[in-house]
Amino acid sequence: MVDETARTITLVVVDDHPVVRDGLRGMFESAPGFEVLGEAADGVEGVDLTTRLDPDVVLMDLRMPGGGGVAAIAELARRGARSKVLVLTTYDTDSDTLPAIEAGATGYLLKDAPRDELFTAVRAAADGRTVLSPAVASRLITRVRMPAGAAGQSLSGREREVLELVAKGTSNREIAAELFISEATVKTHLTHIFTKLGAKDRAAAVAVAYERGILG
């Protein structure tokens, strides 16, 4: 039987909460077979630290002021980083999980994962194996099995209104004024629309919507 602790796995922790970073560092440094090389408070710093220290695994939070996790994951992939990214967050919505995995995350766990499960996940990620929490795995399976067009049917009434205005070339500011909502709310609706339609930008979302008969 292979001794999993024989190999020391190096990590970088990226999270905007100092208490979380301290907790993760303490947890891994108290267990054999792990070494935390450094910590970062946002995605931009996380990319720089990962590029410099070249850890086996990056524990990446998603929502962080100053630079989110999805953008950081995509940037590491663009740079061809060797490090595997394991998302560790409190969010398991489609608008969080799908972009992170599409950006190149090796795994996705929630912060309430038991200690031993986290250790096992980090070892698996270091070996290049995909690790998903049960809740996230269920969401992805549902997404994959969703019939063509079903995603469009799940758009809310407000999301359809936003998409119709996008199709007319309306800016976020103009959409906000038209619908009496904030620009931040418009951006949130767009994020949900992109996720539900499997689109990466406004033009793709409109094209998919016309193709599926959601618009026009």
C-alpha positions as CSV (number, residue, x, y, z in Angstrom):
1,M,0.0,0.0,0.0
2,V,1.3,3.4,-1.0
3,D,2.1,5.8,1.9
4,E,0.2,9.0,0.9
5,T,2.3,11.1,3.4
6,A,5.6,10.0,1.8
7,R,5.4,12.9,-0.7
8,T,5.3,16.5,0.6
9,I,2.6,18.5,-1.3
10,T,3.3,22.2,-1.4
11,L,0.4,24.7,-1.3
12,V,-0.5,28.4,-1.7
13,V,-3.6,29.7,0.1
14,V,-5.6,32.4,-1.6
15,D,-8.4,33.9,0.5
16,D,-9.4,37.4,1.5
17,H,-10.1,36.5,5.2
18,P,-6.9,36.3,7.4
19,V,-8.7,34.0,9.8
20,V,-9.4,31.5,7.1
21,R,-5.8,31.7,5.8
22,D,-4.4,31.2,9.3
23,G,-6.8,28.3,9.9
24,L,-5.9,26.5,6.7
25,R,-2.2,27.1,7.2
26,G,-2.4,25.7,10.7
27,M,-4.5,22.7,9.6
28,F,-2.1,21.7,6.8
29,E,1.1,22.4,8.7
30,S,-0.1,20.2,11.6
31,A,-0.5,17.2,9.2
32,P,2.3,15.3,7.6
33,G,2.9,15.5,3.9
34,F,1.9,19.2,3.4
35,E,3.9,22.5,3.3
36,V,2.2,25.9,2.9
37,L,4.6,28.1,0.8
38,G,2.6,31.3,1.0
39,E,-0.7,33.1,1.3
40,A,-2.5,35.7,-0.8
41,A,-5.4,38.0,-0.1
42,D,-6.8,38.3,-3.6
43,G,-6.7,36.7,-7.0
44,V,-4.1,39.1,-8.5
45,E,-1.7,38.5,-5.6
46,G,-2.5,34.8,-5.8
47,V,-1.4,34.6,-9.4
48,D,1.9,36.4,-8.7
49,L,2.6,34.2,-5.7
50,T,1.8,31.0,-7.5
51,T,3.9,32.0,-10.5
52,R,6.8,32.8,-8.2
53,L,6.5,29.8,-5.8
54,D,5.2,27.1,-8.1
55,P,3.2,25.1,-5.6
56,D,1.6,21.8,-6.3
57,V,-1.8,23.0,-5.3
58,V,-3.5,26.4,-4.9
59,L,-6.4,26.6,-2.5
60,M,-8.5,29.4,-4.2
61,D,-11.5,31.3,-2.8
62,L,-13.8,32.8,-5.4
63,R,-15.3,36.1,-4.3
64,M,-12.5,38.4,-3.2
65,P,-12.1,42.2,-3.3
66,G,-9.2,43.3,-5.5
67,G,-9.4,40.2,-7.8
68,G,-11.7,37.2,-7.9
69,G,-10.9,33.6,-8.1
70,V,-12.3,32.8,-11.5
71,A,-10.1,35.5,-13.2
72,A,-7.1,34.2,-11.3
73,I,-7.7,30.6,-12.4
74,A,-8.1,31.7,-16.0
75,E,-4.9,33.7,-15.8
76,L,-2.9,30.8,-14.3
77,A,-4.2,28.6,-17.1
78,R,-3.2,31.2,-19.7
79,R,0.3,31.3,-18.2
80,G,0.6,27.6,-18.3
81,A,1.1,27.2,-14.6
82,R,1.9,23.7,-13.4
83,S,-0.1,24.2,-10.1
84,K,-3.5,22.6,-9.8
85,V,-6.2,24.9,-8.5
86,L,-8.7,23.6,-5.9
87,V,-11.5,26.0,-5.3
88,L,-12.5,26.2,-1.6
89,T,-15.4,28.5,-1.1
90,T,-18.8,28.9,0.6
91,Y,-20.7,29.3,-2.7
92,D,-22.1,26.4,-4.8
93,T,-24.4,28.3,-7.2
94,D,-24.2,27.7,-11.0
95,S,-22.9,31.2,-11.5
96,D,-19.9,30.3,-9.3
97,T,-19.2,26.7,-10.0
98,L,-19.4,26.5,-13.8
99,P,-17.2,29.5,-14.6
100,A,-14.6,28.3,-12.1
101,I,-14.5,24.8,-13.6
102,E,-14.5,26.2,-17.2
103,A,-11.6,28.5,-16.3
104,G,-9.5,25.5,-15.4
105,A,-10.1,24.6,-11.7
106,T,-9.1,20.9,-11.0
107,G,-11.6,20.7,-8.1
108,Y,-14.3,22.5,-6.2
109,L,-15.0,22.0,-2.5
110,L,-17.1,23.9,0.0
111,K,-15.6,25.3,3.2
112,D,-17.7,23.1,5.4
113,A,-15.8,20.0,4.1
114,P,-14.4,17.8,6.8
115,R,-10.6,18.1,7.5
116,D,-9.8,14.6,6.2
117,E,-11.9,15.2,3.0
118,L,-9.9,18.4,2.4
119,F,-6.6,16.5,2.8
120,T,-7.7,13.8,0.4
121,A,-8.9,16.4,-2.1
122,V,-5.6,18.2,-2.1
123,R,-3.7,15.0,-2.6
124,A,-6.0,14.1,-5.5
125,A,-5.7,17.6,-7.0
126,A,-1.9,17.3,-6.8
127,D,-2.2,14.1,-8.8
128,G,-4.3,15.9,-11.4
129,R,-7.6,14.2,-10.4
130,T,-10.8,16.1,-10.4
131,V,-12.4,16.6,-7.0
132,L,-16.0,17.9,-6.6
133,S,-18.1,18.2,-3.5
134,P,-21.3,16.2,-3.7
135,A,-23.5,19.3,-4.1
136,V,-21.4,20.7,-6.9
137,A,-21.2,17.3,-8.7
138,S,-25.0,17.0,-8.6
139,R,-25.3,20.5,-10.1
140,L,-22.9,19.6,-12.9
141,I,-24.6,16.4,-13.7
142,T,-28.0,18.2,-13.9
143,R,-26.4,20.8,-16.2
144,V,-24.9,18.2,-18.5
145,R,-28.2,16.2,-18.7
146,M,-30.2,19.4,-19.4
147,P,-32.0,19.1,-22.8
148,A,-31.1,21.6,-25.4
149,G,-33.2,24.7,-24.9
150,A,-34.0,23.9,-21.3
151,A,-31.4,26.4,-20.0
152,G,-33.1,29.2,-21.9
153,Q,-36.5,28.1,-20.4
154,S,-35.0,28.7,-17.0
155,L,-34.4,32.4,-17.6
156,S,-36.4,34.5,-15.3
157,G,-38.7,37.2,-16.6
158,R,-36.3,39.9,-15.6
159,E,-33.4,38.1,-17.2
160,R,-35.3,37.9,-20.5
161,E,-36.0,41.6,-20.3
162,V,-32.3,42.3,-19.8
163,L,-31.4,39.9,-22.7
164,E,-33.8,41.6,-25.0
165,L,-32.3,45.0,-24.3
166,V,-28.8,43.5,-24.8
167,A,-29.9,42.2,-28.2
168,K,-30.8,45.8,-29.1
169,G,-27.3,47.0,-28.3
170,T,-28.3,48.7,-25.0
171,S,-25.5,49.4,-22.5
172,N,-25.5,48.3,-18.9
173,R,-26.2,51.9,-17.8
174,E,-29.1,52.3,-20.2
175,I,-30.5,48.9,-19.2
176,A,-30.4,50.0,-15.5
177,A,-32.2,53.2,-16.3
178,E,-34.8,51.4,-18.5
179,L,-35.6,48.8,-15.9
180,F,-35.1,51.1,-12.8
181,I,-32.4,48.9,-11.3
182,S,-28.7,49.4,-10.5
183,E,-25.9,48.7,-12.9
184,A,-24.6,46.1,-10.4
185,T,-27.9,44.3,-10.6
186,V,-27.7,44.4,-14.4
187,K,-24.3,42.8,-14.2
188,T,-25.6,40.1,-11.8
189,H,-28.4,39.3,-14.3
190,L,-25.9,39.1,-17.1
191,T,-23.8,36.7,-15.2
192,H,-26.8,34.4,-14.6
193,I,-27.8,34.7,-18.2
194,F,-24.3,33.8,-19.5
195,T,-24.3,30.8,-17.1
196,K,-27.7,29.5,-18.1
197,L,-27.0,29.9,-21.8
198,G,-23.5,28.6,-21.7
199,A,-22.2,31.8,-23.2
200,K,-19.0,33.7,-22.4
201,D,-20.1,37.2,-23.4
202,R,-23.0,39.4,-24.5
203,A,-22.8,38.6,-28.2
204,A,-22.7,34.8,-27.6
205,A,-25.7,35.0,-25.3
206,V,-27.7,36.9,-27.9
207,A,-26.7,34.4,-30.6
208,V,-27.6,31.4,-28.4
209,A,-30.9,33.0,-27.4
210,Y,-31.9,33.5,-31.1
211,E,-30.7,29.9,-31.9
212,R,-33.0,28.5,-29.2
213,G,-35.9,30.6,-29.9
214,I,-35.7,32.6,-26.7
215,L,-35.5,35.8,-28.7
216,G,-37.1,36.6,-32.0
